[in-house]
Amino acid sequence: MTLQSWTTKDIPSQTGKTVIVTGGNSGLGFEAVKALSDKGALVILACRKLEKGEAAKEKIRQSNLTAKIEVMELDLMNLASIHSFVAKFKNQYTHLDLLLNNAGIMMVPYQLTDDGFESQLGTNHLGHFALTGLLISVLKNTPKARVINVSSIAHKKGEVDYDNLLFENGKGYTPLKAYGRSKLANLLFTFELQRFFDTHKMDCIALAAHPGVSDTNLFQHIGSKWLMRILRPLFLFFIQPAEMGVLPELRAAVDKHAKGGMYYGPDGKREMKGFPIVVQATQAAQNKESARKLWKQSEKLTGVVYTV
Ligand SMILES: NC(=O)c1ccc[n+]([C@@H]2O[C@H](COP(=O)([O-])OP(=O)(O)OC[C@H]3O[C@@H](n4cnc5c(N)ncnc54)[C@H](OP(=O)(O)O)[C@@H]3O)[C@@H](O)[C@H]2O)c1
């Protein structure tokens, strides 16, 4: 093995580990559930549509009859759903080795979550912020727990306007701006979460990853379906399959050399594809004051206050 060619073969046994993967029914999440359950982890496949989750579980079971996968309902666009997911999880489990905050939407038209948040920030950041905060006590109970947030190259163009975090009434909204903001938020949150773990001396680390550009269902809102169908062969030339795109998430999740605050992405040109290595987040993503402000606003909006 070289550092540049880390693959699923490098994942150590996950037997005895309990893992949550959000958005586990599709794309990168599906690949993560598959890879981690193949290595023996008990994986909670968190998804908003149970039937999609069950179908994904069945698909994985076709090649791994003994895969330990439990499908549980979680809608990140609804705080009540996040609370009930966590309540159900805590009823059954006392440990959580890995929380893989993977689910996401990209470049959708302006719309609101059930709680009135702009949907991209609401799903990609606020939903995961609430989920993680509600799971802090279980993470604290688990030695060497990890939280992984999935960002994007798009964070580089992201900006956060703290006077109009949610593009109130669509003011200033473009699908790309909102996606960039949400993916920048994923990184700001990761680094602040690591500082939270350090401050509270928790045996837990927070890391981030991005998949470059990977062939998943994420692109369904970009352009017309017909145009996408025509452009798809060209598009496929520049991107990588989901099995490759998931590797940075997986490496962040299991590599024994990984440290809190690290950010993994593909090693290819412009980080668009390739094998997972440590990559750089922008200065904006590493801004501590900005991270603190985002945390405060996220606590206020979601009502989830982090306590240990
Ligand atoms: N693919 C790429 O090139 C790329 C690039 C950069 C970053 N990413 C990031 O990678 C992550 C995974 O995306 P993907 O590419 O695998 O896309 P995908 O195939 O569309 O998967 C996204 C997953 O998120 C779930 N999801 C969406 N909204 C949700 C909600 N409200 N509650 C719970 N689950 C929800 C989806 O569920 P449904 O199936 O029910 O819709 C699906 O399972 C995202 O965070 C995305 O931003 C992807």
The ligand as an ORCA input file, in Angstrom:
! r2SCAN-3c Opt
* xyz 0 1
  N     -21.545     13.375     -5.763
  C     -20.651     14.358     -5.738
  O     -19.935     14.621     -6.733
  C     -20.474     15.188     -4.506
  C     -19.542     16.231     -4.549
  C     -19.311     16.961     -3.392
  C     -19.983     16.663     -2.228
  N     -20.904     15.651     -2.220
  C     -21.632     15.386     -0.967
  O     -21.733     14.001     -0.762
  C     -22.855     13.719      0.071
  C     -23.623     12.539     -0.483
  O     -24.204     12.884     -1.726
  P     -24.280     11.873     -2.957
  O     -23.397     12.417     -3.998
  O     -24.103     10.487     -2.513
  O     -25.776     12.155     -3.451
  P     -27.096     11.242     -3.484
  O     -26.848      9.990     -4.245
  O     -28.157     12.156     -3.965
  O     -27.314     10.890     -1.959
  C     -27.743     11.856     -1.037
  C     -28.387     11.160      0.124
  O     -28.838     12.147      1.059
  C     -30.180     11.843      1.385
  N     -30.938     13.005      1.818
  C     -31.239     14.116      1.138
  N     -32.023     14.908      1.876
  C     -32.239     14.274      3.054
  C     -32.978     14.563      4.203
  N     -33.732     15.659      4.315
  N     -32.962     13.692      5.235
  C     -32.243     12.559      5.148
  N     -31.537     12.212      4.066
  C     -31.536     13.057      3.033
  C     -30.763     11.275      0.098
  O     -31.999     10.614      0.340
  P     -33.045     10.359     -0.862
  O     -32.501      9.196     -1.650
  O     -34.311     10.056     -0.146
  O     -33.103     11.610     -1.676
  C     -29.632     10.346     -0.276
  O     -29.684      9.184      0.484
  C     -23.659     15.032      0.130
  O     -23.417     15.663      1.383
  C     -23.074     15.879     -0.987
  O     -23.168     17.259     -0.738
  C     -21.167     14.903     -3.335
*
